[in-house]
Amino acid sequence: MNLRSSIQDSPVQTSDAISARTNDEGTPIRIRAVSIPLVFRSLVVPLLFNHSLILFLRTPFNVVSHEYHRKGLKATPEPERRPTTRWILLRIGMVSKFGIPDGLCVRANAVLKGLLDNGHVVHAFTHSKNVSLLPPERIHRFSGFQMNPHLSFDAPHTPRTIAQMCRRIGIDLLDVQMNSGTTEFLLPLFKQSLPPLVVTYHLAYSTVGSFVGTAFNIAGKASLFASKSYDAIILVHALYEPVFLRNGVPKSKLHVIPNGVDTSLFTPRAHQKNDNTVDFIYVGRLSVDKGVHILIDAFREYQKENPMSRLTLIGDGLLKSMLTGRDQNRSIRWLGNVDHSLVPSFLKEADVFVAPMTIGPLTASLSVLEAMSCGLPVIAANVAGANHLLSPSEGLLVKPESVPAVVEGMRLLARDESFRLSLGKQCREKILREYSWKRQIGLIEDVYRQLIDHRSR
């Protein structure tokens, strides 16, 4: 459904659990909206000049006025509670990508599924071609120019159109997944005509600034500036908190909710392997920040002393060139991008998961959590936050960016099967205890409840 045309043509979708609400007086209000040329200017110029975002967003804007009948933001009578929910059901809008094969979209889809399972009505605002969990009438697409899988320039009118659609549908709360679309930076400009705004920050640029160059530096500054206007901010790791606090974000807005795992899908294998090959595996982006170059070099070194070993790589990225035509003995298997629902079957074939990331935090890596849920021991670089996830009884932490250290970790786990199994069992228990999606969705709902309660006072 085209987002702009849906405002004009589509009927309001109602729910038995939640009805569309109107203000008691039904009086019109004036909504301040930024004109399209200046929104476009505030979008393009900062991407050309690194420090211009904050300066530009502070300049006066040409304002146009529109008359709308306000759909009140007061609390509605509580609908009948379902046993699976902890409080009232909501009509939630999610602004996110959903179809890209990376951890950001895995989280977005997991949150969407969890909210639906708990009985909430969810509408998606997206330019993804497919949102498989929702019927077409709850998918509202907007256009954009996709620079790469992780960065898009959305149509300048998108934030204003989302605001209009939220009011038409009667959205109670807007959940924005900060996964690198320009709309996420501009939505707070329309805050006065939007429901409460929650944003989830995924990326490590929040902590490391320009570690991969200008694009991440610009995105980081834009994120921090926009965050000040969101009502609540969800961080995937506590390491991000100091960055936001230093930039003037009140601590009361910050909520640390790590990534989670579908523990019913990612389970340990139920049978013993039939061969003596030691299988190492990595799932994720083939990039320098993930340490894939370290992993490939380390495995090639280790494989010389143990021919009965194999490495499986799942994912795509710039470093795939390291895999082309250089392994005549077929000891490295590269599968490219694989549908997320198929990843558990590959993890269950493996013996050890290797994640030599060059930056942290480790808990931000969904693939590490999913491997642990499958009962795999983990070899990981000792980057920021790694010791919070992996204790000595759950995995091996090695020196960052060190090929010899990774080789030694491979050597240790390959020769001691009982040690591998012991570590893997502890990993599975930790995930069940602290990182299931069921638990994390409950924490997200708590954030929603606090905002709704605060707005209804």
TORKOL-4160 file (C-alpha; in steps of 0.2 Angstrom, whole numbers, padded with zeros to 4 digits, m for minus):
457
<pt num="1" X="0000" Y="0000" Z="0000"/>
<pt num="2" X="0007" Y="0017" Z="m0005"/>
<pt num="3" X="0008" Y="0028" Z="0011"/>
<pt num="4" X="0002" Y="0044" Z="0003"/>
<pt num="5" X="m0013" Y="0036" Z="m0006"/>
<pt num="6" X="m0018" Y="0026" Z="0009"/>
<pt num="7" X="m0022" Y="0042" Z="0018"/>
<pt num="8" X="m0034" Y="0047" Z="0005"/>
<pt num="9" X="m0042" Y="0031" Z="0000"/>
<pt num="10" X="m0040" Y="0017" Z="0013"/>
<pt num="11" X="m0054" Y="0015" Z="0027"/>
<pt num="12" X="m0049" Y="0016" Z="0045"/>
<pt num="13" X="m0045" Y="m0002" Z="0051"/>
<pt num="14" X="m0053" Y="m0005" Z="0068"/>
<pt num="15" X="m0051" Y="m0019" Z="0080"/>
<pt num="16" X="m0062" Y="m0027" Z="0093"/>
<pt num="17" X="m0049" Y="m0025" Z="0106"/>
<pt num="18" X="m0045" Y="m0007" Z="0102"/>
<pt num="19" X="m0057" Y="0006" Z="0094"/>
<pt num="20" X="m0052" Y="0022" Z="0086"/>
<pt num="21" X="m0053" Y="0036" Z="0098"/>
<pt num="22" X="m0059" Y="0054" Z="0095"/>
<pt num="23" X="m0057" Y="0070" Z="0106"/>
<pt num="24" X="m0072" Y="0073" Z="0118"/>
<pt num="25" X="m0074" Y="0090" Z="0110"/>
<pt num="26" X="m0069" Y="0086" Z="0093"/>
<pt num="27" X="m0061" Y="0103" Z="0090"/>
<pt num="28" X="m0049" Y="0105" Z="0076"/>
<pt num="29" X="m0031" Y="0110" Z="0081"/>
<pt num="30" X="m0017" Y="0117" Z="0070"/>
<pt num="31" X="m0002" Y="0105" Z="0067"/>
<pt num="32" X="0015" Y="0112" Z="0063"/>
<pt num="33" X="0023" Y="0103" Z="0048"/>
<pt num="34" X="0039" Y="0107" Z="0040"/>
<pt num="35" X="0038" Y="0111" Z="0021"/>
<pt num="36" X="0045" Y="0098" Z="0009"/>
<pt num="37" X="0060" Y="0109" Z="0002"/>
<pt num="38" X="0067" Y="0113" Z="0019"/>
<pt num="39" X="0065" Y="0095" Z="0025"/>
<pt num="40" X="0075" Y="0090" Z="0009"/>
<pt num="41" X="0088" Y="0103" Z="0013"/>
<pt num="42" X="0089" Y="0097" Z="0031"/>
<pt num="43" X="0092" Y="0079" Z="0024"/>
<pt num="44" X="0104" Y="0081" Z="0010"/>
<pt num="45" X="0116" Y="0095" Z="0016"/>
<pt num="46" X="0121" Y="0086" Z="0032"/>
<pt num="47" X="0126" Y="0070" Z="0022"/>
<pt num="48" X="0138" Y="0081" Z="0012"/>
<pt num="49" X="0145" Y="0091" Z="0027"/>
<pt num="50" X="0149" Y="0081" Z="0042"/>
<pt num="51" X="0145" Y="0094" Z="0056"/>
<pt num="52" X="0131" Y="0103" Z="0048"/>
<pt num="53" X="0116" Y="0092" Z="0054"/>
<pt num="54" X="0115" Y="0100" Z="0072"/>
<pt num="55" X="0118" Y="0118" Z="0065"/>
<pt num="56" X="0105" Y="0116" Z="0051"/>
<pt num="57" X="0091" Y="0108" Z="0062"/>
<pt num="58" X="0092" Y="0123" Z="0073"/>
<pt num="59" X="0088" Y="0136" Z="0059"/>
<pt num="60" X="0071" Y="0143" Z="0057"/>
<pt num="61" X="0059" Y="0132" Z="0047"/>
<pt num="62" X="0045" Y="0138" Z="0035"/>
<pt num="63" X="0029" Y="0132" Z="0043"/>
<pt num="64" X="0013" Y="0127" Z="0034"/>
<pt num="65" X="m0003" Y="0124" Z="0044"/>
<pt num="66" X="m0016" Y="0110" Z="0042"/>
<pt num="67" X="m0033" Y="0108" Z="0051"/>
<pt num="68" X="m0036" Y="0091" Z="0058"/>
<pt num="69" X="m0048" Y="0085" Z="0071"/>
<pt num="70" X="m0037" Y="0079" Z="0084"/>
<pt num="71" X="m0039" Y="0060" Z="0090"/>
<pt num="72" X="m0036" Y="0062" Z="0108"/>
<pt num="73" X="m0021" Y="0055" Z="0117"/>
<pt num="74" X="m0031" Y="0051" Z="0133"/>
<pt num="75" X="m0031" Y="0033" Z="0139"/>
<pt num="76" X="m0046" Y="0023" Z="0132"/>
<pt num="77" X="m0056" Y="0011" Z="0143"/>
<pt num="78" X="m0046" Y="m0004" Z="0146"/>
<pt num="79" X="m0050" Y="m0018" Z="0134"/>
<pt num="80" X="m0053" Y="m0036" Z="0140"/>
<pt num="81" X="m0036" Y="m0043" Z="0145"/>
<pt num="82" X="m0029" Y="m0059" Z="0137"/>
<pt num="83" X="m0020" Y="m0071" Z="0148"/>
<pt num="84" X="m0004" Y="m0069" Z="0138"/>
<pt num="85" X="m0003" Y="m0050" Z="0140"/>
<pt num="86" X="0002" Y="m0040" Z="0156"/>
<pt num="87" X="m0008" Y="m0025" Z="0153"/>
<pt num="88" X="m0019" Y="m0016" Z="0140"/>
<pt num="89" X="m0018" Y="m0020" Z="0122"/>
<pt num="90" X="m0012" Y="m0006" Z="0110"/>
<pt num="91" X="m0012" Y="m0001" Z="0092"/>
<pt num="92" X="0006" Y="0001" Z="0089"/>
<pt num="93" X="0015" Y="0008" Z="0073"/>
<pt num="94" X="0032" Y="0002" Z="0069"/>
<pt num="95" X="0044" Y="0012" Z="0058"/>
<pt num="96" X="0057" Y="0000" Z="0052"/>
<pt num="97" X="0065" Y="m0011" Z="0038"/>
<pt num="98" X="0060" Y="m0029" Z="0039"/>
<pt num="99" X="0067" Y="m0038" Z="0024"/>
<pt num="100" X="0086" Y="m0036" Z="0024"/>
<pt num="101" X="0096" Y="m0051" Z="0030"/>
<pt num="102" X="0104" Y="m0044" Z="0045"/>
<pt num="103" X="0103" Y="m0043" Z="0064"/>
<pt num="104" X="0094" Y="m0026" Z="0064"/>
<pt num="105" X="0079" Y="m0033" Z="0054"/>
<pt num="106" X="0079" Y="m0050" Z="0063"/>
<pt num="107" X="0076" Y="m0039" Z="0079"/>
<pt num="108" X="0063" Y="m0029" Z="0071"/>
<pt num="109" X="0053" Y="m0045" Z="0065"/>
<pt num="110" X="0056" Y="m0053" Z="0082"/>
<pt num="111" X="0048" Y="m0038" Z="0091"/>
<pt num="112" X="0034" Y="m0037" Z="0078"/>
<pt num="113" X="0030" Y="m0056" Z="0081"/>
<pt num="114" X="0031" Y="m0054" Z="0100"/>
<pt num="115" X="0019" Y="m0039" Z="0100"/>
<pt num="116" X="0007" Y="m0048" Z="0089"/>
<pt num="117" X="0008" Y="m0064" Z="0100"/>
<pt num="118" X="0003" Y="m0054" Z="0115"/>
<pt num="119" X="m0012" Y="m0047" Z="0106"/>
<pt num="120" X="m0007" Y="m0030" Z="0101"/>
<pt num="121" X="m0013" Y="m0022" Z="0084"/>
<pt num="122" X="0003" Y="m0017" Z="0074"/>
<pt num="123" X="0004" Y="m0007" Z="0058"/>
<pt num="124" X="0021" Y="m0006" Z="0049"/>
<pt num="125" X="0028" Y="0010" Z="0041"/>
<pt num="126" X="0041" Y="0004" Z="0029"/>
<pt num="127" X="0048" Y="0003" Z="0012"/>
<pt num="128" X="0052" Y="m0016" Z="0013"/>
<pt num="129" X="0043" Y="m0026" Z="m0001"/>
<pt num="130" X="0037" Y="m0039" Z="0011"/>
<pt num="131" X="0031" Y="m0039" Z="0029"/>
<pt num="132" X="0026" Y="m0057" Z="0031"/>
<pt num="133" X="0018" Y="m0056" Z="0048"/>
<pt num="134" X="0005" Y="m0043" Z="0043"/>
<pt num="135" X="m0010" Y="m0042" Z="0032"/>
<pt num="136" X="m0009" Y="m0029" Z="0018"/>
<pt num="137" X="m0020" Y="m0017" Z="0025"/>
<pt num="138" X="m0008" Y="m0014" Z="0040"/>
<pt num="139" X="0007" Y="m0011" Z="0029"/>
<pt num="140" X="0010" Y="0007" Z="0024"/>
<pt num="141" X="0025" Y="0009" Z="0012"/>
<pt num="142" X="0034" Y="0024" Z="0008"/>
<pt num="143" X="0047" Y="0027" Z="m0006"/>
<pt num="144" X="0066" Y="0030" Z="m0004"/>
<pt num="145" X="0083" Y="0028" Z="m0012"/>
<pt num="146" X="0092" Y="0013" Z="m0006"/>
<pt num="147" X="0111" Y="0018" Z="m0005"/>
<pt num="148" X="0116" Y="0001" Z="0002"/>
<pt num="149" X="0107" Y="m0013" Z="0012"/>
<pt num="150" X="0109" Y="m0002" Z="0028"/>
<pt num="151" X="0106" Y="0016" Z="0022"/>
<pt num="152" X="0092" Y="0024" Z="0013"/>
<pt num="153" X="0087" Y="0041" Z="0008"/>
<pt num="154" X="0068" Y="0042" Z="0011"/>
<pt num="155" X="0056" Y="0053" Z="0002"/>
<pt num="156" X="0056" Y="0070" Z="0011"/>
<pt num="157" X="0037" Y="0070" Z="0014"/>
<pt num="158" X="0038" Y="0053" Z="0023"/>
<pt num="159" X="0038" Y="0060" Z="0041"/>
<pt num="160" X="0024" Y="0071" Z="0039"/>
<pt num="161" X="0014" Y="0058" Z="0030"/>
<pt num="162" X="0017" Y="0045" Z="0044"/>
<pt num="163" X="0011" Y="0058" Z="0057"/>
<pt num="164" X="m0005" Y="0060" Z="0047"/>
<pt num="165" X="m0008" Y="0041" Z="0045"/>
<pt num="166" X="m0005" Y="0039" Z="0064"/>
<pt num="167" X="m0019" Y="0051" Z="0068"/>
<pt num="168" X="m0031" Y="0043" Z="0055"/>
<pt num="169" X="m0028" Y="0025" Z="0061"/>
<pt num="170" X="m0028" Y="0030" Z="0080"/>
<pt num="171" X="m0010" Y="0024" Z="0084"/>
<pt num="172" X="m0007" Y="0024" Z="0102"/>
<pt num="173" X="0012" Y="0023" Z="0101"/>
<pt num="174" X="0026" Y="0024" Z="0087"/>
<pt num="175" X="0040" Y="0012" Z="0089"/>
<pt num="176" X="0055" Y="0017" Z="0078"/>
<pt num="177" X="0069" Y="0004" Z="0074"/>
<pt num="178" X="0084" Y="0015" Z="0071"/>
<pt num="179" X="0091" Y="0005" Z="0056"/>
<pt num="180" X="0098" Y="0018" Z="0045"/>
<pt num="181" X="0084" Y="0027" Z="0036"/>
<pt num="182" X="0083" Y="0046" Z="0036"/>
<pt num="183" X="0065" Y="0046" Z="0041"/>
<pt num="184" X="0071" Y="0040" Z="0059"/>
<pt num="185" X="0081" Y="0056" Z="0061"/>
<pt num="186" X="0067" Y="0068" Z="0055"/>
<pt num="187" X="0052" Y="0061" Z="0064"/>
<pt num="188" X="0055" Y="0070" Z="0080"/>
<pt num="189" X="0052" Y="0086" Z="0071"/>
<pt num="190" X="0034" Y="0081" Z="0070"/>
<pt num="191" X="0033" Y="0076" Z="0088"/>
<pt num="192" X="0018" Y="0087" Z="0092"/>
<pt num="193" X="0007" Y="0079" Z="0080"/>
<pt num="194" X="0013" Y="0061" Z="0084"/>
<pt num="195" X="0009" Y="0048" Z="0098"/>
<pt num="196" X="0023" Y="0044" Z="0110"/>
<pt num="197" X="0039" Y="0040" Z="0102"/>
<pt num="198" X="0050" Y="0025" Z="0106"/>
<pt num="199" X="0067" Y="0022" Z="0097"/>
<pt num="200" X="0078" Y="0007" Z="0097"/>
<pt num="201" X="0097" Y="0010" Z="0094"/>
<pt num="202" X="0106" Y="m0005" Z="0086"/>
<pt num="203" X="0122" Y="0001" Z="0079"/>
<pt num="204" X="0139" Y="0002" Z="0087"/>
<pt num="205" X="0142" Y="0019" Z="0079"/>
<pt num="206" X="0133" Y="0026" Z="0094"/>
<pt num="207" X="0149" Y="0022" Z="0104"/>
<pt num="208" X="0163" Y="0022" Z="0091"/>
<pt num="209" X="0160" Y="0037" Z="0081"/>
<pt num="210" X="0169" Y="0037" Z="0064"/>
<pt num="211" X="0177" Y="0020" Z="0066"/>
<pt num="212" X="0172" Y="0016" Z="0048"/>
<pt num="213" X="0173" Y="0033" Z="0041"/>
<pt num="214" X="0162" Y="0048" Z="0037"/>
<pt num="215" X="0145" Y="0039" Z="0034"/>
<pt num="216" X="0145" Y="0031" Z="0051"/>
<pt num="217" X="0151" Y="0048" Z="0059"/>
<pt num="218" X="0137" Y="0057" Z="0051"/>
<pt num="219" X="0124" Y="0044" Z="0055"/>
<pt num="220" X="0130" Y="0044" Z="0073"/>
<pt num="221" X="0129" Y="0063" Z="0075"/>
<pt num="222" X="0111" Y="0063" Z="0067"/>
<pt num="223" X="0106" Y="0049" Z="0079"/>
<pt num="224" X="0112" Y="0058" Z="0095"/>
<pt num="225" X="0103" Y="0074" Z="0089"/>
<pt num="226" X="0087" Y="0065" Z="0085"/>
<pt num="227" X="0087" Y="0055" Z="0101"/>
<pt num="228" X="0084" Y="0070" Z="0112"/>
<pt num="229" X="0067" Y="0072" Z="0105"/>
<pt num="230" X="0061" Y="0054" Z="0107"/>
<pt num="231" X="0051" Y="0050" Z="0123"/>
<pt num="232" X="0060" Y="0034" Z="0126"/>
<pt num="233" X="0076" Y="0026" Z="0120"/>
<pt num="234" X="0080" Y="0008" Z="0120"/>
<pt num="235" X="0098" Y="0003" Z="0119"/>
<pt num="236" X="0104" Y="m0015" Z="0116"/>
<pt num="237" X="0118" Y="m0013" Z="0128"/>
<pt num="238" X="0122" Y="m0003" Z="0143"/>
<pt num="239" X="0139" Y="0002" Z="0135"/>
<pt num="240" X="0129" Y="0015" Z="0124"/>
<pt num="241" X="0122" Y="0024" Z="0139"/>
<pt num="242" X="0137" Y="0036" Z="0143"/>
<pt num="243" X="0137" Y="0042" Z="0125"/>
<pt num="244" X="0119" Y="0048" Z="0126"/>
<pt num="245" X="0121" Y="0055" Z="0144"/>
<pt num="246" X="0136" Y="0065" Z="0138"/>
<pt num="247" X="0125" Y="0072" Z="0124"/>
<pt num="248" X="0112" Y="0078" Z="0136"/>
<pt num="249" X="0099" Y="0064" Z="0135"/>
<pt num="250" X="0091" Y="0062" Z="0152"/>
<pt num="251" X="0095" Y="0045" Z="0160"/>
<pt num="252" X="0076" Y="0043" Z="0163"/>
<pt num="253" X="0074" Y="0041" Z="0144"/>
<pt num="254" X="0086" Y="0027" Z="0143"/>
<pt num="255" X="0081" Y="0008" Z="0144"/>
<pt num="256" X="0093" Y="m0006" Z="0141"/>
<pt num="257" X="0085" Y="m0021" Z="0133"/>
<pt num="258" X="0097" Y="m0033" Z="0124"/>
<pt num="259" X="0094" Y="m0043" Z="0109"/>
<pt num="260" X="0085" Y="m0060" Z="0111"/>
<pt num="261" X="0083" Y="m0077" Z="0104"/>
<pt num="262" X="0068" Y="m0088" Z="0099"/>
<pt num="263" X="0073" Y="m0102" Z="0110"/>
<pt num="264" X="0060" Y="m0114" Z="0103"/>
<pt num="265" X="0069" Y="m0112" Z="0086"/>
<pt num="266" X="0087" Y="m0111" Z="0091"/>
<pt num="267" X="0089" Y="m0127" Z="0101"/>
<pt num="268" X="0104" Y="m0139" Z="0103"/>
<pt num="269" X="0105" Y="m0154" Z="0091"/>
<pt num="270" X="0097" Y="m0169" Z="0097"/>
<pt num="271" X="0109" Y="m0182" Z="0090"/>
<pt num="272" X="0128" Y="m0185" Z="0090"/>
<pt num="273" X="0138" Y="m0181" Z="0074"/>
<pt num="274" X="0143" Y="m0196" Z="0063"/>
<pt num="275" X="0161" Y="m0190" Z="0059"/>
<pt num="276" X="0176" Y="m0184" Z="0068"/>
<pt num="277" X="0177" Y="m0167" Z="0058"/>
<pt num="278" X="0177" Y="m0152" Z="0070"/>
<pt num="279" X="0166" Y="m0139" Z="0062"/>
<pt num="280" X="0168" Y="m0121" Z="0066"/>
<pt num="281" X="0155" Y="m0108" Z="0060"/>
<pt num="282" X="0152" Y="m0090" Z="0058"/>
<pt num="283" X="0135" Y="m0081" Z="0054"/>
<pt num="284" X="0135" Y="m0063" Z="0050"/>
<pt num="285" X="0141" Y="m0049" Z="0039"/>
<pt num="286" X="0158" Y="m0052" Z="0031"/>
<pt num="287" X="0166" Y="m0036" Z="0036"/>
<pt num="288" X="0181" Y="m0029" Z="0045"/>
<pt num="289" X="0172" Y="m0024" Z="0061"/>
<pt num="290" X="0165" Y="m0042" Z="0063"/>
<pt num="291" X="0183" Y="m0048" Z="0062"/>
<pt num="292" X="0180" Y="m0060" Z="0047"/>
<pt num="293" X="0197" Y="m0057" Z="0040"/>
<pt num="294" X="0205" Y="m0063" Z="0057"/>
<pt num="295" X="0194" Y="m0078" Z="0057"/>
<pt num="296" X="0198" Y="m0084" Z="0039"/>
<pt num="297" X="0217" Y="m0082" Z="0042"/>
<pt num="298" X="0216" Y="m0091" Z="0058"/>
<pt num="299" X="0206" Y="m0105" Z="0051"/>
<pt num="300" X="0218" Y="m0107" Z="0037"/>
<pt num="301" X="0233" Y="m0108" Z="0049"/>
<pt num="302" X="0224" Y="m0120" Z="0060"/>
<pt num="303" X="0218" Y="m0131" Z="0046"/>
<pt num="304" X="0236" Y="m0135" Z="0041"/>
<pt num="305" X="0238" Y="m0144" Z="0058"/>
<pt num="306" X="0221" Y="m0152" Z="0058"/>
<pt num="307" X="0215" Y="m0157" Z="0041"/>
<pt num="308" X="0199" Y="m0164" Z="0050"/>
<pt num="309" X="0192" Y="m0147" Z="0052"/>
<pt num="310" X="0180" Y="m0136" Z="0042"/>
<pt num="311" X="0174" Y="m0118" Z="0043"/>
<pt num="312" X="0156" Y="m0113" Z="0037"/>
<pt num="313" X="0153" Y="m0095" Z="0034"/>
<pt num="314" X="0135" Y="m0088" Z="0032"/>
<pt num="315" X="0132" Y="m0070" Z="0026"/>
<pt num="316" X="0138" Y="m0058" Z="0013"/>
<pt num="317" X="0149" Y="m0043" Z="0013"/>
<pt num="318" X="0165" Y="m0034" Z="0006"/>
<pt num="319" X="0177" Y="m0048" Z="0013"/>
<pt num="320" X="0169" Y="m0062" Z="0002"/>
<pt num="321" X="0184" Y="m0058" Z="m0010"/>
<pt num="322" X="0195" Y="m0067" Z="0003"/>
<pt num="323" X="0186" Y="m0083" Z="m0001"/>
<pt num="324" X="0187" Y="m0084" Z="m0020"/>
<pt num="325" X="0197" Y="m0098" Z="m0027"/>
<pt num="326" X="0209" Y="m0100" Z="m0012"/>
<pt num="327" X="0203" Y="m0116" Z="m0004"/>
<pt num="328" X="0207" Y="m0130" Z="m0015"/>
<pt num="329" X="0204" Y="m0143" Z="m0002"/>
<pt num="330" X="0186" Y="m0136" Z="0001"/>
<pt num="331" X="0189" Y="m0134" Z="0020"/>
<pt num="332" X="0180" Y="m0117" Z="0019"/>
<pt num="333" X="0161" Y="m0117" Z="0015"/>
<pt num="334" X="0154" Y="m0100" Z="0011"/>
<pt num="335" X="0135" Y="m0101" Z="0009"/>
<pt num="336" X="0131" Y="m0082" Z="0007"/>
<pt num="337" X="0115" Y="m0075" Z="0014"/>
<pt num="338" X="0103" Y="m0089" Z="0021"/>
<pt num="339" X="0085" Y="m0087" Z="0026"/>
<pt num="340" X="0085" Y="m0084" Z="0045"/>
<pt num="341" X="0073" Y="m0098" Z="0048"/>
<pt num="342" X="0086" Y="m0110" Z="0041"/>
<pt num="343" X="0101" Y="m0104" Z="0051"/>
<pt num="344" X="0097" Y="m0116" Z="0066"/>
<pt num="345" X="0100" Y="m0131" Z="0055"/>
<pt num="346" X="0117" Y="m0125" Z="0051"/>
<pt num="347" X="0121" Y="m0121" Z="0069"/>
<pt num="348" X="0116" Y="m0138" Z="0074"/>
<pt num="349" X="0129" Y="m0146" Z="0062"/>
<pt num="350" X="0143" Y="m0136" Z="0070"/>
<pt num="351" X="0154" Y="m0138" Z="0085"/>
<pt num="352" X="0161" Y="m0121" Z="0089"/>
<pt num="353" X="0155" Y="m0103" Z="0085"/>
<pt num="354" X="0169" Y="m0091" Z="0081"/>
<pt num="355" X="0166" Y="m0072" Z="0083"/>
<pt num="356" X="0182" Y="m0062" Z="0083"/>
<pt num="357" X="0173" Y="m0045" Z="0082"/>
<pt num="358" X="0185" Y="m0030" Z="0082"/>
<pt num="359" X="0172" Y="m0019" Z="0091"/>
<pt num="360" X="0159" Y="m0022" Z="0104"/>
<pt num="361" X="0147" Y="m0025" Z="0113"/>
<pt num="362" X="0146" Y="m0044" Z="0110"/>
<pt num="363" X="0128" Y="m0045" Z="0116"/>
<pt num="364" X="0123" Y="m0033" Z="0101"/>
<pt num="365" X="0127" Y="m0048" Z="0090"/>
<pt num="366" X="0111" Y="m0059" Z="0087"/>
<pt num="367" X="0121" Y="m0072" Z="0079"/>
<pt num="368" X="0132" Y="m0075" Z="0095"/>
<pt num="369" X="0116" Y="m0076" Z="0106"/>
<pt num="370" X="0108" Y="m0088" Z="0093"/>
<pt num="371" X="0123" Y="m0099" Z="0093"/>
<pt num="372" X="0123" Y="m0100" Z="0112"/>
<pt num="373" X="0105" Y="m0105" Z="0112"/>
<pt num="374" X="0110" Y="m0120" Z="0100"/>
<pt num="375" X="0122" Y="m0125" Z="0114"/>
<pt num="376" X="0138" Y="m0120" Z="0105"/>
<pt num="377" X="0153" Y="m0114" Z="0114"/>
<pt num="378" X="0160" Y="m0097" Z="0108"/>
<pt num="379" X="0177" Y="m0091" Z="0103"/>
<pt num="380" X="0176" Y="m0072" Z="0104"/>
<pt num="381" X="0187" Y="m0057" Z="0104"/>
<pt num="382" X="0188" Y="m0049" Z="0121"/>
<pt num="383" X="0180" Y="m0033" Z="0116"/>
<pt num="384" X="0169" Y="m0021" Z="0126"/>
<pt num="385" X="0156" Y="m0030" Z="0135"/>
<pt num="386" X="0162" Y="m0048" Z="0130"/>
<pt num="387" X="0165" Y="m0053" Z="0148"/>
<pt num="388" X="0147" Y="m0048" Z="0153"/>
<pt num="389" X="0140" Y="m0061" Z="0140"/>
<pt num="390" X="0154" Y="m0075" Z="0141"/>
<pt num="391" X="0161" Y="m0081" Z="0157"/>
<pt num="392" X="0175" Y="m0094" Z="0158"/>
<pt num="393" X="0162" Y="m0108" Z="0159"/>
<pt num="394" X="0153" Y="m0102" Z="0143"/>
<pt num="395" X="0166" Y="m0098" Z="0131"/>
<pt num="396" X="0184" Y="m0092" Z="0127"/>
<pt num="397" X="0188" Y="m0074" Z="0126"/>
<pt num="398" X="0204" Y="m0071" Z="0115"/>
<pt num="399" X="0215" Y="m0055" Z="0112"/>
<pt num="400" X="0206" Y="m0044" Z="0099"/>
<pt num="401" X="0213" Y="m0044" Z="0081"/>
<pt num="402" X="0225" Y="m0058" Z="0085"/>
<pt num="403" X="0226" Y="m0072" Z="0072"/>
<pt num="404" X="0237" Y="m0083" Z="0084"/>
<pt num="405" X="0225" Y="m0081" Z="0098"/>
<pt num="406" X="0210" Y="m0087" Z="0088"/>
<pt num="407" X="0221" Y="m0102" Z="0082"/>
<pt num="408" X="0225" Y="m0106" Z="0100"/>
<pt num="409" X="0206" Y="m0106" Z="0104"/>
<pt num="410" X="0202" Y="m0117" Z="0090"/>
<pt num="411" X="0216" Y="m0129" Z="0095"/>
<pt num="412" X="0210" Y="m0130" Z="0113"/>
<pt num="413" X="0191" Y="m0133" Z="0109"/>
<pt num="414" X="0195" Y="m0145" Z="0095"/>
<pt num="415" X="0205" Y="m0157" Z="0105"/>
<pt num="416" X="0193" Y="m0158" Z="0120"/>
<pt num="417" X="0175" Y="m0163" Z="0116"/>
<pt num="418" X="0169" Y="m0164" Z="0134"/>
<pt num="419" X="0175" Y="m0146" Z="0137"/>
<pt num="420" X="0166" Y="m0141" Z="0122"/>
<pt num="421" X="0150" Y="m0149" Z="0127"/>
<pt num="422" X="0151" Y="m0142" Z="0145"/>
<pt num="423" X="0153" Y="m0124" Z="0138"/>
<pt num="424" X="0139" Y="m0126" Z="0126"/>
<pt num="425" X="0127" Y="m0132" Z="0140"/>
<pt num="426" X="0131" Y="m0117" Z="0150"/>
<pt num="427" X="0128" Y="m0106" Z="0135"/>
<pt num="428" X="0111" Y="m0113" Z="0132"/>
<pt num="429" X="0106" Y="m0111" Z="0151"/>
<pt num="430" X="0111" Y="m0093" Z="0151"/>
<pt num="431" X="0101" Y="m0089" Z="0135"/>
<pt num="432" X="0085" Y="m0097" Z="0143"/>
<pt num="433" X="0088" Y="m0087" Z="0159"/>
<pt num="434" X="0092" Y="m0070" Z="0152"/>
<pt num="435" X="0090" Y="m0068" Z="0133"/>
<pt num="436" X="0074" Y="m0076" Z="0127"/>
<pt num="437" X="0063" Y="m0065" Z="0116"/>
<pt num="438" X="0048" Y="m0068" Z="0127"/>
<pt num="439" X="0058" Y="m0060" Z="0142"/>
<pt num="440" X="0064" Y="m0045" Z="0131"/>
<pt num="441" X="0046" Y="m0042" Z="0123"/>
<pt num="442" X="0040" Y="m0040" Z="0141"/>
<pt num="443" X="0053" Y="m0027" Z="0145"/>
<pt num="444" X="0048" Y="m0018" Z="0129"/>
<pt num="445" X="0030" Y="m0018" Z="0134"/>
<pt num="446" X="0035" Y="m0011" Z="0151"/>
<pt num="447" X="0043" Y="0004" Z="0142"/>
<pt num="448" X="0027" Y="0006" Z="0132"/>
<pt num="449" X="0016" Y="0006" Z="0148"/>
<pt num="450" X="0026" Y="0019" Z="0156"/>
<pt num="451" X="0024" Y="0031" Z="0141"/>
<pt num="452" X="0006" Y="0028" Z="0140"/>
<pt num="453" X="0003" Y="0030" Z="0158"/>
<pt num="454" X="0013" Y="0046" Z="0158"/>
<pt num="455" X="0004" Y="0053" Z="0143"/>
<pt num="456" X="m0013" Y="0049" Z="0150"/>
<pt num="457" X="m0010" Y="0059" Z="0166"/>
